[in-house]
Amino acid sequence: MSLDNPLKSRIIRDASISILIYALPVILMFAWFAYKGEKPWLKPSKTVQSSQNKLNF
């Protein structure tokens, strides 16, 4: 079964838009890190204590 050219081009266009929308937040995050000069993956993160650990029963 062969696809028509208009259908094939619509599928390719829609897939390209979907990939762009999916990847855009990651691309923007790395662009922001490059702009600010930050490299959070090189620093160990601080541990956050939950509020339950602070309660004394």
All heavy atoms as atom14 arrays in JSON, in Angstrom:
{
  "sequence": "MSLDNPLKSRIIRDASISILIYALPVILMFAWFAYKGEKPWLKPSKTVQSSQNKLNF",
  "atom14_mask": [
    [1, 1, 1, 1, 1, 1, 1, 1, 0, 0, 0, 0, 0, 0],
    [1, 1, 1, 1, 1, 1, 0, 0, 0, 0, 0, 0, 0, 0],
    [1, 1, 1, 1, 1, 1, 1, 1, 0, 0, 0, 0, 0, 0],
    [1, 1, 1, 1, 1, 1, 1, 1, 0, 0, 0, 0, 0, 0],
    [1, 1, 1, 1, 1, 1, 1, 1, 0, 0, 0, 0, 0, 0],
    [1, 1, 1, 1, 1, 1, 1, 0, 0, 0, 0, 0, 0, 0],
    [1, 1, 1, 1, 1, 1, 1, 1, 0, 0, 0, 0, 0, 0],
    [1, 1, 1, 1, 1, 1, 1, 1, 1, 0, 0, 0, 0, 0],
    [1, 1, 1, 1, 1, 1, 0, 0, 0, 0, 0, 0, 0, 0],
    [1, 1, 1, 1, 1, 1, 1, 1, 1, 1, 1, 0, 0, 0],
    [1, 1, 1, 1, 1, 1, 1, 1, 0, 0, 0, 0, 0, 0],
    [1, 1, 1, 1, 1, 1, 1, 1, 0, 0, 0, 0, 0, 0],
    [1, 1, 1, 1, 1, 1, 1, 1, 1, 1, 1, 0, 0, 0],
    [1, 1, 1, 1, 1, 1, 1, 1, 0, 0, 0, 0, 0, 0],
    [1, 1, 1, 1, 1, 0, 0, 0, 0, 0, 0, 0, 0, 0],
    [1, 1, 1, 1, 1, 1, 0, 0, 0, 0, 0, 0, 0, 0],
    [1, 1, 1, 1, 1, 1, 1, 1, 0, 0, 0, 0, 0, 0],
    [1, 1, 1, 1, 1, 1, 0, 0, 0, 0, 0, 0, 0, 0],
    [1, 1, 1, 1, 1, 1, 1, 1, 0, 0, 0, 0, 0, 0],
    [1, 1, 1, 1, 1, 1, 1, 1, 0, 0, 0, 0, 0, 0],
    [1, 1, 1, 1, 1, 1, 1, 1, 0, 0, 0, 0, 0, 0],
    [1, 1, 1, 1, 1, 1, 1, 1, 1, 1, 1, 1, 0, 0],
    [1, 1, 1, 1, 1, 0, 0, 0, 0, 0, 0, 0, 0, 0],
    [1, 1, 1, 1, 1, 1, 1, 1, 0, 0, 0, 0, 0, 0],
    [1, 1, 1, 1, 1, 1, 1, 0, 0, 0, 0, 0, 0, 0],
    [1, 1, 1, 1, 1, 1, 1, 0, 0, 0, 0, 0, 0, 0],
    [1, 1, 1, 1, 1, 1, 1, 1, 0, 0, 0, 0, 0, 0],
    [1, 1, 1, 1, 1, 1, 1, 1, 0, 0, 0, 0, 0, 0],
    [1, 1, 1, 1, 1, 1, 1, 1, 0, 0, 0, 0, 0, 0],
    [1, 1, 1, 1, 1, 1, 1, 1, 1, 1, 1, 0, 0, 0],
    [1, 1, 1, 1, 1, 0, 0, 0, 0, 0, 0, 0, 0, 0],
    [1, 1, 1, 1, 1, 1, 1, 1, 1, 1, 1, 1, 1, 1],
    [1, 1, 1, 1, 1, 1, 1, 1, 1, 1, 1, 0, 0, 0],
    [1, 1, 1, 1, 1, 0, 0, 0, 0, 0, 0, 0, 0, 0],
    [1, 1, 1, 1, 1, 1, 1, 1, 1, 1, 1, 1, 0, 0],
    [1, 1, 1, 1, 1, 1, 1, 1, 1, 0, 0, 0, 0, 0],
    [1, 1, 1, 1, 0, 0, 0, 0, 0, 0, 0, 0, 0, 0],
    [1, 1, 1, 1, 1, 1, 1, 1, 1, 0, 0, 0, 0, 0],
    [1, 1, 1, 1, 1, 1, 1, 1, 1, 0, 0, 0, 0, 0],
    [1, 1, 1, 1, 1, 1, 1, 0, 0, 0, 0, 0, 0, 0],
    [1, 1, 1, 1, 1, 1, 1, 1, 1, 1, 1, 1, 1, 1],
    [1, 1, 1, 1, 1, 1, 1, 1, 0, 0, 0, 0, 0, 0],
    [1, 1, 1, 1, 1, 1, 1, 1, 1, 0, 0, 0, 0, 0],
    [1, 1, 1, 1, 1, 1, 1, 0, 0, 0, 0, 0, 0, 0],
    [1, 1, 1, 1, 1, 1, 0, 0, 0, 0, 0, 0, 0, 0],
    [1, 1, 1, 1, 1, 1, 1, 1, 1, 0, 0, 0, 0, 0],
    [1, 1, 1, 1, 1, 1, 1, 0, 0, 0, 0, 0, 0, 0],
    [1, 1, 1, 1, 1, 1, 1, 0, 0, 0, 0, 0, 0, 0],
    [1, 1, 1, 1, 1, 1, 1, 1, 1, 0, 0, 0, 0, 0],
    [1, 1, 1, 1, 1, 1, 0, 0, 0, 0, 0, 0, 0, 0],
    [1, 1, 1, 1, 1, 1, 0, 0, 0, 0, 0, 0, 0, 0],
    [1, 1, 1, 1, 1, 1, 1, 1, 1, 0, 0, 0, 0, 0],
    [1, 1, 1, 1, 1, 1, 1, 1, 0, 0, 0, 0, 0, 0],
    [1, 1, 1, 1, 1, 1, 1, 1, 1, 0, 0, 0, 0, 0],
    [1, 1, 1, 1, 1, 1, 1, 1, 0, 0, 0, 0, 0, 0],
    [1, 1, 1, 1, 1, 1, 1, 1, 0, 0, 0, 0, 0, 0],
    [1, 1, 1, 1, 1, 1, 1, 1, 1, 1, 1, 0, 0, 0]
  ],
  "atom14_positions": [
    [[0.84, -1.17, 0.0], [0.0, 0.0, 0.0], [0.89, 1.23, 0.0], [1.75, 1.41, 0.83], [-0.9, -0.02, 1.23], [-1.96, 1.03, 1.19], [-3.22, 0.69, 2.41], [-2.95, 2.05, 3.49], [0.0, 0.0, 0.0], [0.0, 0.0, 0.0], [0.0, 0.0, 0.0], [0.0, 0.0, 0.0], [0.0, 0.0, 0.0], [0.0, 0.0, 0.0]],
    [[0.67, 2.1, -0.94], [1.49, 3.3, -1.11], [0.76, 4.52, -0.56], [-0.47, 4.62, -0.65], [1.77, 3.49, -2.61], [2.5, 4.66, -2.8], [0.0, 0.0, 0.0], [0.0, 0.0, 0.0], [0.0, 0.0, 0.0], [0.0, 0.0, 0.0], [0.0, 0.0, 0.0], [0.0, 0.0, 0.0], [0.0, 0.0, 0.0], [0.0, 0.0, 0.0]],
    [[1.52, 5.44, -0.01], [0.95, 6.68, 0.51], [0.97, 7.75, -0.57], [1.9, 7.83, -1.37], [1.76, 7.18, 1.71], [1.74, 6.33, 2.96], [2.66, 6.92, 4.0], [0.33, 6.24, 3.51], [0.0, 0.0, 0.0], [0.0, 0.0, 0.0], [0.0, 0.0, 0.0], [0.0, 0.0, 0.0], [0.0, 0.0, 0.0], [0.0, 0.0, 0.0]],
    [[-0.06, 8.55, -0.59], [-0.08, 9.68, -1.52], [0.96, 10.7, -1.07], [1.3, 10.79, 0.11], [-1.46, 10.35, -1.52], [-2.54, 9.41, -2.03], [-2.21, 8.5, -2.81], [-3.71, 9.61, -1.63], [0.0, 0.0, 0.0], [0.0, 0.0, 0.0], [0.0, 0.0, 0.0], [0.0, 0.0, 0.0], [0.0, 0.0, 0.0], [0.0, 0.0, 0.0]],
    [[1.45, 11.49, -2.02], [2.45, 12.51, -1.68], [1.93, 13.53, -0.67], [2.66, 13.88, 0.26], [2.96, 13.22, -2.94], [4.16, 12.53, -3.51], [4.78, 11.7, -2.85], [4.5, 12.88, -4.74], [0.0, 0.0, 0.0], [0.0, 0.0, 0.0], [0.0, 0.0, 0.0], [0.0, 0.0, 0.0], [0.0, 0.0, 0.0], [0.0, 0.0, 0.0]],
    [[0.72, 14.06, -0.81], [0.24, 15.02, 0.2], [0.13, 14.4, 1.59], [0.47, 15.04, 2.59], [-1.13, 15.45, -0.31], [-1.13, 15.15, -1.76], [-0.22, 13.96, -1.93], [0.0, 0.0, 0.0], [0.0, 0.0, 0.0], [0.0, 0.0, 0.0], [0.0, 0.0, 0.0], [0.0, 0.0, 0.0], [0.0, 0.0, 0.0], [0.0, 0.0, 0.0]],
    [[-0.32, 13.15, 1.65], [-0.45, 12.48, 2.94], [0.93, 12.24, 3.56], [1.14, 12.46, 4.75], [-1.19, 11.15, 2.78], [-1.37, 10.33, 4.05], [-2.18, 11.12, 5.08], [-2.04, 9.0, 3.72], [0.0, 0.0, 0.0], [0.0, 0.0, 0.0], [0.0, 0.0, 0.0], [0.0, 0.0, 0.0], [0.0, 0.0, 0.0], [0.0, 0.0, 0.0]],
    [[1.87, 11.82, 2.75], [3.23, 11.57, 3.22], [3.86, 12.86, 3.74], [4.48, 12.87, 4.8], [4.07, 10.98, 2.1], [5.46, 10.6, 2.51], [6.22, 9.98, 1.35], [7.62, 9.63, 1.75], [8.37, 9.04, 0.62], [0.0, 0.0, 0.0], [0.0, 0.0, 0.0], [0.0, 0.0, 0.0], [0.0, 0.0, 0.0], [0.0, 0.0, 0.0]],
    [[3.69, 13.96, 3.04], [4.27, 15.22, 3.47], [3.6, 15.74, 4.75], [4.26, 16.33, 5.61], [4.2, 16.26, 2.36], [2.86, 16.58, 2.05], [0.0, 0.0, 0.0], [0.0, 0.0, 0.0], [0.0, 0.0, 0.0], [0.0, 0.0, 0.0], [0.0, 0.0, 0.0], [0.0, 0.0, 0.0], [0.0, 0.0, 0.0], [0.0, 0.0, 0.0]],
    [[2.28, 15.51, 4.9], [1.59, 15.91, 6.13], [2.08, 15.11, 7.32], [2.26, 15.65, 8.42], [0.08, 15.73, 5.99], [-0.57, 16.88, 5.26], [-2.07, 16.73, 5.16], [-2.69, 16.54, 6.47], [-3.88, 16.0, 6.64], [-4.58, 15.58, 5.6], [-4.39, 15.87, 7.84], [0.0, 0.0, 0.0], [0.0, 0.0, 0.0], [0.0, 0.0, 0.0]],
    [[2.31, 13.81, 7.13], [2.81, 12.96, 8.22], [4.2, 13.42, 8.63], [4.49, 13.55, 9.83], [2.8, 11.48, 7.8], [1.36, 10.97, 7.68], [3.58, 10.63, 8.79], [1.23, 9.58, 7.11], [0.0, 0.0, 0.0], [0.0, 0.0, 0.0], [0.0, 0.0, 0.0], [0.0, 0.0, 0.0], [0.0, 0.0, 0.0], [0.0, 0.0, 0.0]],
    [[5.05, 13.69, 7.67], [6.42, 14.16, 7.97], [6.37, 15.51, 8.67], [7.08, 15.75, 9.65], [7.27, 14.21, 6.69], [7.52, 12.79, 6.18], [8.58, 14.95, 6.93], [8.19, 12.73, 4.82], [0.0, 0.0, 0.0], [0.0, 0.0, 0.0], [0.0, 0.0, 0.0], [0.0, 0.0, 0.0], [0.0, 0.0, 0.0], [0.0, 0.0, 0.0]],
    [[5.52, 16.42, 8.21], [5.39, 17.74, 8.82], [4.89, 17.63, 10.26], [5.45, 18.23, 11.18], [4.44, 18.61, 8.02], [4.38, 20.05, 8.55], [3.18, 20.78, 8.06], [1.99, 20.21, 8.72], [0.75, 20.39, 8.33], [0.49, 21.09, 7.26], [-0.25, 19.86, 8.99], [0.0, 0.0, 0.0], [0.0, 0.0, 0.0], [0.0, 0.0, 0.0]],
    [[3.86, 16.82, 10.46], [3.3, 16.66, 11.8], [4.3, 16.0, 12.76], [4.41, 16.38, 13.92], [2.01, 15.85, 11.76], [0.87, 16.61, 11.1], [1.0, 17.84, 10.9], [-0.15, 15.97, 10.77], [0.0, 0.0, 0.0], [0.0, 0.0, 0.0], [0.0, 0.0, 0.0], [0.0, 0.0, 0.0], [0.0, 0.0, 0.0], [0.0, 0.0, 0.0]],
    [[5.03, 15.02, 12.26], [6.05, 14.36, 13.1], [7.17, 15.34, 13.46], [7.64, 15.37, 14.6], [6.61, 13.15, 12.38], [0.0, 0.0, 0.0], [0.0, 0.0, 0.0], [0.0, 0.0, 0.0], [0.0, 0.0, 0.0], [0.0, 0.0, 0.0], [0.0, 0.0, 0.0], [0.0, 0.0, 0.0], [0.0, 0.0, 0.0], [0.0, 0.0, 0.0]],
    [[7.57, 16.18, 12.51], [8.62, 17.17, 12.78], [8.16, 18.18, 13.82], [8.92, 18.54, 14.73], [9.01, 17.89, 11.5], [9.48, 17.0, 10.54], [0.0, 0.0, 0.0], [0.0, 0.0, 0.0], [0.0, 0.0, 0.0], [0.0, 0.0, 0.0], [0.0, 0.0, 0.0], [0.0, 0.0, 0.0], [0.0, 0.0, 0.0], [0.0, 0.0, 0.0]],
    [[6.94, 18.64, 13.72], [6.39, 19.59, 14.7], [6.31, 18.94, 16.08], [6.66, 19.56, 17.08], [5.02, 20.11, 14.24], [5.19, 20.99, 13.01], [4.32, 20.87, 15.35], [3.88, 21.39, 12.34], [0.0, 0.0, 0.0], [0.0, 0.0, 0.0], [0.0, 0.0, 0.0], [0.0, 0.0, 0.0], [0.0, 0.0, 0.0], [0.0, 0.0, 0.0]],
    [[5.89, 17.69, 16.13], [5.79, 16.99, 17.42], [7.16, 16.83, 18.08], [7.3, 17.04, 19.28], [5.16, 15.62, 17.23], [3.84, 15.75, 16.78], [0.0, 0.0, 0.0], [0.0, 0.0, 0.0], [0.0, 0.0, 0.0], [0.0, 0.0, 0.0], [0.0, 0.0, 0.0], [0.0, 0.0, 0.0], [0.0, 0.0, 0.0], [0.0, 0.0, 0.0]],
    [[8.16, 16.47, 17.29], [9.52, 16.33, 17.84], [10.04, 17.67, 18.33], [10.66, 17.76, 19.39], [10.45, 15.71, 16.78], [10.07, 14.24, 16.55], [11.91, 15.82, 17.19], [10.75, 13.59, 15.38], [0.0, 0.0, 0.0], [0.0, 0.0, 0.0], [0.0, 0.0, 0.0], [0.0, 0.0, 0.0], [0.0, 0.0, 0.0], [0.0, 0.0, 0.0]],
    [[9.78, 18.74, 17.59], [10.22, 20.07, 18.0], [9.55, 20.48, 19.31], [10.21, 20.98, 20.22], [9.91, 21.09, 16.91], [10.27, 22.53, 17.25], [11.78, 22.69, 17.36], [9.7, 23.48, 16.23], [0.0, 0.0, 0.0], [0.0, 0.0, 0.0], [0.0, 0.0, 0.0], [0.0, 0.0, 0.0], [0.0, 0.0, 0.0], [0.0, 0.0, 0.0]],
    [[8.25, 20.27, 19.42], [7.53, 20.63, 20.65], [8.03, 19.81, 21.83], [8.18, 20.32, 22.94], [6.01, 20.46, 20.46], [5.49, 21.54, 19.51], [5.27, 20.52, 21.78], [4.05, 21.35, 19.09], [0.0, 0.0, 0.0], [0.0, 0.0, 0.0], [0.0, 0.0, 0.0], [0.0, 0.0, 0.0], [0.0, 0.0, 0.0], [0.0, 0.0, 0.0]],
    [[8.33, 18.55, 21.6], [8.81, 17.68, 22.66], [10.22, 18.09, 23.11], [10.53, 18.09, 24.3], [8.82, 16.23, 22.16], [9.23, 15.23, 23.2], [8.36, 14.85, 24.2], [10.5, 14.67, 23.18], [8.72, 13.92, 25.16], [10.88, 13.75, 24.13], [9.99, 13.38, 25.12], [10.37, 12.47, 26.06], [0.0, 0.0, 0.0], [0.0, 0.0, 0.0]],
    [[11.09, 18.47, 22.17], [12.48, 18.77, 22.47], [12.7, 20.23, 22.88], [13.75, 20.55, 23.45], [13.36, 18.44, 21.27], [0.0, 0.0, 0.0], [0.0, 0.0, 0.0], [0.0, 0.0, 0.0], [0.0, 0.0, 0.0], [0.0, 0.0, 0.0], [0.0, 0.0, 0.0], [0.0, 0.0, 0.0], [0.0, 0.0, 0.0], [0.0, 0.0, 0.0]],
    [[11.77, 21.1, 22.62], [11.96, 22.53, 22.87], [12.3, 22.87, 24.32], [13.23, 23.65, 24.55], [10.72, 23.31, 22.41], [10.85, 24.82, 22.42], [11.95, 25.27, 21.46], [9.53, 25.46, 22.01], [0.0, 0.0, 0.0], [0.0, 0.0, 0.0], [0.0, 0.0, 0.0], [0.0, 0.0, 0.0], [0.0, 0.0, 0.0], [0.0, 0.0, 0.0]],
    [[11.64, 22.32, 25.34], [12.03, 22.66, 26.71], [13.47, 22.27, 27.04], [14.18, 23.01, 27.72], [11.04, 21.88, 27.58], [9.89, 21.61, 26.7], [10.43, 21.5, 25.31], [0.0, 0.0, 0.0], [0.0, 0.0, 0.0], [0.0, 0.0, 0.0], [0.0, 0.0, 0.0], [0.0, 0.0, 0.0], [0.0, 0.0, 0.0], [0.0, 0.0, 0.0]],
    [[13.91, 21.14, 26.56], [15.29, 20.7, 26.82], [16.29, 21.61, 26.12], [17.29, 22.02, 26.7], [15.48, 19.23, 26.38], [16.92, 18.78, 26.54], [14.54, 18.32, 27.14], [0.0, 0.0, 0.0], [0.0, 0.0, 0.0], [0.0, 0.0, 0.0], [0.0, 0.0, 0.0], [0.0, 0.0, 0.0], [0.0, 0.0, 0.0], [0.0, 0.0, 0.0]],
    [[15.99, 21.96, 24.88], [16.86, 22.86, 24.13], [16.94, 24.22, 24.8], [18.03, 24.79, 24.96], [16.37, 22.99, 22.67], [16.51, 21.65, 21.94], [17.1, 24.09, 21.94], [15.79, 21.6, 20.61], [0.0, 0.0, 0.0], [0.0, 0.0, 0.0], [0.0, 0.0, 0.0], [0.0, 0.0, 0.0], [0.0, 0.0, 0.0], [0.0, 0.0, 0.0]],
    [[15.8, 24.75, 25.24], [15.79, 26.04, 25.92], [16.52, 25.99, 27.25], [17.21, 26.95, 27.62], [14.35, 26.52, 26.12], [13.6, 26.93, 24.85], [12.16, 27.28, 25.18], [14.3, 28.1, 24.18], [0.0, 0.0, 0.0], [0.0, 0.0, 0.0], [0.0, 0.0, 0.0], [0.0, 0.0, 0.0], [0.0, 0.0, 0.0], [0.0, 0.0, 0.0]],
    [[16.42, 24.89, 27.97], [17.13, 24.76, 29.24], [18.64, 24.8, 29.03], [19.35, 25.53, 29.72], [16.74, 23.45, 29.93], [17.44, 23.24, 31.25], [17.04, 21.67, 32.04], [17.74, 20.52, 30.86], [0.0, 0.0, 0.0], [0.0, 0.0, 0.0], [0.0, 0.0, 0.0], [0.0, 0.0, 0.0], [0.0, 0.0, 0.0], [0.0, 0.0, 0.0]],
    [[19.14, 24.05, 28.05], [20.57, 24.07, 27.79], [21.03, 25.41, 27.23], [22.12, 25.87, 27.53], [20.97, 22.92, 26.85], [21.08, 21.61, 27.57], [20.18, 20.6, 27.33], [22.07, 21.4, 28.51], [20.27, 19.39, 27.99], [22.19, 20.2, 29.19], [21.28, 19.19, 28.93], [0.0, 0.0, 0.0], [0.0, 0.0, 0.0], [0.0, 0.0, 0.0]],
    [[20.19, 26.07, 26.45], [20.54, 27.41, 25.96], [20.63, 28.39, 27.12], [21.53, 29.24, 27.16], [19.51, 27.88, 24.93], [0.0, 0.0, 0.0], [0.0, 0.0, 0.0], [0.0, 0.0, 0.0], [0.0, 0.0, 0.0], [0.0, 0.0, 0.0], [0.0, 0.0, 0.0], [0.0, 0.0, 0.0], [0.0, 0.0, 0.0], [0.0, 0.0, 0.0]],
    [[19.71, 28.27, 28.08], [19.73, 29.15, 29.26], [20.99, 28.91, 30.09], [21.64, 29.84, 30.55], [18.48, 28.94, 30.1], [18.44, 29.82, 31.31], [18.69, 29.44, 32.59], [18.16, 31.21, 31.34], [18.56, 30.51, 33.42], [18.24, 31.62, 32.69], [17.84, 32.15, 30.37], [18.01, 32.92, 33.08], [17.6, 33.46, 30.77], [17.7, 33.83, 32.1]],
    [[21.35, 27.64, 30.29], [22.56, 27.33, 31.03], [23.8, 27.87, 30.32], [24.72, 28.38, 30.95], [22.71, 25.82, 31.23], [21.75, 25.24, 32.23], [21.36, 23.92, 32.14], [21.23, 26.0, 33.26], [20.48, 23.37, 33.05], [20.34, 25.47, 34.18], [19.97, 24.15, 34.08], [0.0, 0.0, 0.0], [0.0, 0.0, 0.0], [0.0, 0.0, 0.0]],
    [[23.83, 27.77, 28.99], [24.97, 28.29, 28.24], [25.03, 29.81, 28.34], [26.11, 30.4, 28.48], [24.87, 27.87, 26.77], [0.0, 0.0, 0.0], [0.0, 0.0, 0.0], [0.0, 0.0, 0.0], [0.0, 0.0, 0.0], [0.0, 0.0, 0.0], [0.0, 0.0, 0.0], [0.0, 0.0, 0.0], [0.0, 0.0, 0.0], [0.0, 0.0, 0.0]],
    [[23.87, 30.47, 28.3], [23.81, 31.93, 28.4], [24.28, 32.41, 29.77], [25.02, 33.38, 29.88], [22.38, 32.39, 28.14], [22.15, 33.86, 28.36], [22.67, 34.8, 27.48], [21.41, 34.3, 29.45], [22.46, 36.16, 27.7], [21.19, 35.64, 29.66], [21.71, 36.57, 28.79], [21.52, 37.91, 29.01], [0.0, 0.0, 0.0], [0.0, 0.0, 0.0]],
    [[23.84, 31.71, 30.83], [24.19, 32.11, 32.19], [25.56, 31.57, 32.62], [26.08, 31.99, 33.63], [23.14, 31.62, 33.18], [21.77, 32.23, 32.98], [21.78, 33.7, 33.26], [21.25, 33.95, 34.62], [21.21, 35.34, 35.0], [0.0, 0.0, 0.0], [0.0, 0.0, 0.0], [0.0, 0.0, 0.0], [0.0, 0.0, 0.0], [0.0, 0.0, 0.0]],
    [[26.1, 30.61, 31.89], [27.37, 30.01, 32.26], [27.27, 29.03, 33.42], [28.26, 28.73, 34.07], [0.0, 0.0, 0.0], [0.0, 0.0, 0.0], [0.0, 0.0, 0.0], [0.0, 0.0, 0.0], [0.0, 0.0, 0.0], [0.0, 0.0, 0.0], [0.0, 0.0, 0.0], [0.0, 0.0, 0.0], [0.0, 0.0, 0.0], [0.0, 0.0, 0.0]],
    [[26.08, 28.54, 33.68], [25.87, 27.61, 34.79], [26.08, 26.17, 34.31], [25.83, 25.83, 33.16], [24.44, 27.74, 35.33], [24.14, 29.08, 35.92], [22.7, 29.19, 36.39], [21.98, 28.17, 36.33], [22.31, 30.29, 36.79], [0.0, 0.0, 0.0], [0.0, 0.0, 0.0], [0.0, 0.0, 0.0], [0.0, 0.0, 0.0], [0.0, 0.0, 0.0]],
    [[26.58, 25.34, 35.24], [26.74, 23.91, 34.96], [26.28, 23.14, 36.2], [27.08, 22.64, 36.97], [28.19, 23.59, 34.63], [28.65, 24.24, 33.35], [30.07, 23.88, 33.03], [30.49, 24.61, 31.76], [31.87, 24.39, 31.45], [0.0, 0.0, 0.0], [0.0, 0.0, 0.0], [0.0, 0.0, 0.0], [0.0, 0.0, 0.0], [0.0, 0.0, 0.0]],
    [[24.96, 23.06, 36.4], [24.45, 22.42, 37.62], [24.77, 20.94, 37.71], [24.74, 20.37, 38.8], [22.95, 22.67, 37.56], [22.65, 22.95, 36.15], [23.89, 23.55, 35.56], [0.0, 0.0, 0.0], [0.0, 0.0, 0.0], [0.0, 0.0, 0.0], [0.0, 0.0, 0.0], [0.0, 0.0, 0.0], [0.0, 0.0, 0.0], [0.0, 0.0, 0.0]],
    [[25.08, 20.29, 36.61], [25.38, 18.87, 36.64], [26.78, 18.61, 37.2], [27.1, 17.49, 37.53], [25.26, 18.25, 35.24], [26.07, 18.97, 34.2], [27.36, 18.72, 33.85], [25.63, 20.05, 33.39], [27.76, 19.58, 32.87], [26.72, 20.41, 32.57], [24.45, 20.74, 33.27], [26.64, 21.44, 31.64], [24.38, 21.77, 32.35], [25.45, 22.1, 31.56]],
    [[27.61, 19.67, 37.36], [28.93, 19.5, 37.94], [28.93, 19.69, 39.45], [29.89, 19.3, 40.12], [29.92, 20.51, 37.31], [30.18, 20.33, 35.82], [31.13, 21.41, 35.33], [30.72, 18.95, 35.52], [0.0, 0.0, 0.0], [0.0, 0.0, 0.0], [0.0, 0.0, 0.0], [0.0, 0.0, 0.0], [0.0, 0.0, 0.0], [0.0, 0.0, 0.0]],
    [[27.89, 20.29, 40.0], [27.79, 20.54, 41.44], [26.87, 19.5, 42.06], [25.8, 19.22, 41.53], [27.2, 21.93, 41.7], [27.98, 23.06, 41.12], [27.23, 24.36, 41.36], [27.82, 25.47, 40.53], [27.01, 26.69, 40.6], [0.0, 0.0, 0.0], [0.0, 0.0, 0.0], [0.0, 0.0, 0.0], [0.0, 0.0, 0.0], [0.0, 0.0, 0.0]],
    [[27.28, 18.94, 43.21], [26.34, 18.04, 43.89], [25.17, 18.84, 44.45], [25.34, 19.96, 44.93], [27.17, 17.42, 45.0], [28.32, 18.34, 45.2], [28.55, 19.05, 43.89], [0.0, 0.0, 0.0], [0.0, 0.0, 0.0], [0.0, 0.0, 0.0], [0.0, 0.0, 0.0], [0.0, 0.0, 0.0], [0.0, 0.0, 0.0], [0.0, 0.0, 0.0]],
    [[23.99, 18.27, 44.36], [22.81, 18.98, 44.84], [22.7, 18.84, 46.35], [23.16, 17.88, 46.95], [21.56, 18.45, 44.17], [21.37, 17.1, 44.54], [0.0, 0.0, 0.0], [0.0, 0.0, 0.0], [0.0, 0.0, 0.0], [0.0, 0.0, 0.0], [0.0, 0.0, 0.0], [0.0, 0.0, 0.0], [0.0, 0.0, 0.0], [0.0, 0.0, 0.0]],
    [[22.06, 19.82, 46.96], [21.81, 19.77, 48.39], [20.6, 18.88, 48.65], [19.63, 18.91, 47.9], [21.54, 21.17, 48.92], [22.7, 22.09, 48.78], [22.35, 23.47, 49.3], [23.51, 24.41, 49.11], [23.19, 25.77, 49.55], [0.0, 0.0, 0.0], [0.0, 0.0, 0.0], [0.0, 0.0, 0.0], [0.0, 0.0, 0.0], [0.0, 0.0, 0.0]],
    [[20.66, 18.11, 49.7], [19.51, 17.27, 50.03], [18.48, 18.1, 50.76], [18.8, 18.95, 51.57], [19.93, 16.07, 50.9], [20.55, 16.56, 52.09], [20.9, 15.18, 50.15], [0.0, 0.0, 0.0], [0.0, 0.0, 0.0], [0.0, 0.0, 0.0], [0.0, 0.0, 0.0], [0.0, 0.0, 0.0], [0.0, 0.0, 0.0], [0.0, 0.0, 0.0]],
    [[17.25, 17.84, 50.45], [16.14, 18.57, 51.06], [15.45, 17.64, 52.04], [15.07, 16.52, 51.69], [15.15, 19.05, 49.98], [13.97, 19.75, 50.63], [15.84, 19.94, 48.99], [0.0, 0.0, 0.0], [0.0, 0.0, 0.0], [0.0, 0.0, 0.0], [0.0, 0.0, 0.0], [0.0, 0.0, 0.0], [0.0, 0.0, 0.0], [0.0, 0.0, 0.0]],
    [[15.29, 18.11, 53.26], [14.61, 17.3, 54.26], [13.11, 17.51, 54.14], [12.65, 18.62, 53.92], [15.05, 17.68, 55.67], [16.47, 17.33, 55.98], [16.84, 17.68, 57.41], [16.08, 18.35, 58.09], [17.99, 17.24, 57.84], [0.0, 0.0, 0.0], [0.0, 0.0, 0.0], [0.0, 0.0, 0.0], [0.0, 0.0, 0.0], [0.0, 0.0, 0.0]],
    [[12.39, 16.44, 54.3], [10.94, 16.57, 54.24], [10.44, 17.13, 55.57], [11.12, 17.07, 56.6], [10.29, 15.23, 53.95], [10.47, 14.36, 55.02], [0.0, 0.0, 0.0], [0.0, 0.0, 0.0], [0.0, 0.0, 0.0], [0.0, 0.0, 0.0], [0.0, 0.0, 0.0], [0.0, 0.0, 0.0], [0.0, 0.0, 0.0], [0.0, 0.0, 0.0]],
    [[9.24, 17.67, 55.56], [8.7, 18.26, 56.78], [8.42, 17.2, 57.84], [8.37, 17.5, 59.03], [7.42, 19.04, 56.45], [6.46, 18.17, 55.92], [0.0, 0.0, 0.0], [0.0, 0.0, 0.0], [0.0, 0.0, 0.0], [0.0, 0.0, 0.0], [0.0, 0.0, 0.0], [0.0, 0.0, 0.0], [0.0, 0.0, 0.0], [0.0, 0.0, 0.0]],
    [[8.25, 15.95, 57.46], [7.98, 14.9, 58.43], [9.21, 14.62, 59.29], [9.09, 14.21, 60.43], [7.53, 13.62, 57.73], [6.16, 13.73, 57.13], [5.74, 12.46, 56.45], [6.55, 11.59, 56.2], [4.46, 12.35, 56.13], [0.0, 0.0, 0.0], [0.0, 0.0, 0.0], [0.0, 0.0, 0.0], [0.0, 0.0, 0.0], [0.0, 0.0, 0.0]],
    [[10.39, 14.83, 58.74], [11.6, 14.58, 59.51], [11.78, 15.63, 60.61], [12.45, 15.39, 61.58], [12.83, 14.6, 58.6], [12.87, 13.43, 57.68], [12.16, 12.45, 57.87], [13.7, 13.49, 56.66], [0.0, 0.0, 0.0], [0.0, 0.0, 0.0], [0.0, 0.0, 0.0], [0.0, 0.0, 0.0], [0.0, 0.0, 0.0], [0.0, 0.0, 0.0]],
    [[11.18, 16.78, 60.46], [11.33, 17.85, 61.42], [10.35, 17.77, 62.59], [10.53, 18.41, 63.61], [11.17, 19.2, 60.72], [12.24, 19.47, 59.7], [12.02, 20.8, 59.02], [13.07, 21.01, 57.94], [12.86, 22.26, 57.24], [0.0, 0.0, 0.0], [0.0, 0.0, 0.0], [0.0, 0.0, 0.0], [0.0, 0.0, 0.0], [0.0, 0.0, 0.0]],
    [[9.31, 16.97, 62.45], [8.31, 16.86, 63.49], [8.78, 15.92, 64.59], [9.34, 14.86, 64.33], [6.98, 16.33, 62.93], [6.29, 17.23, 61.88], [5.06, 16.51, 61.37], [5.92, 18.56, 62.49], [0.0, 0.0, 0.0], [0.0, 0.0, 0.0], [0.0, 0.0, 0.0], [0.0, 0.0, 0.0], [0.0, 0.0, 0.0], [0.0, 0.0, 0.0]],
    [[8.57, 16.34, 65.83], [8.92, 15.5, 66.98], [7.64, 15.01, 67.63], [6.85, 15.79, 68.12], [9.77, 16.28, 68.01], [11.1, 16.66, 67.45], [11.7, 15.91, 66.68], [11.6, 17.83, 67.8], [0.0, 0.0, 0.0], [0.0, 0.0, 0.0], [0.0, 0.0, 0.0], [0.0, 0.0, 0.0], [0.0, 0.0, 0.0], [0.0, 0.0, 0.0]],
    [[7.45, 13.72, 67.68], [6.25, 13.17, 68.28], [6.57, 12.64, 69.65], [7.44, 11.97, 69.94], [5.65, 12.05, 67.42], [5.01, 12.58, 66.19], [5.59, 12.43, 64.95], [3.8, 13.26, 66.25], [5.0, 12.91, 63.81], [3.19, 13.73, 65.11], [3.79, 13.57, 63.89], [0.0, 0.0, 0.0], [0.0, 0.0, 0.0], [0.0, 0.0, 0.0]]
  ]
}
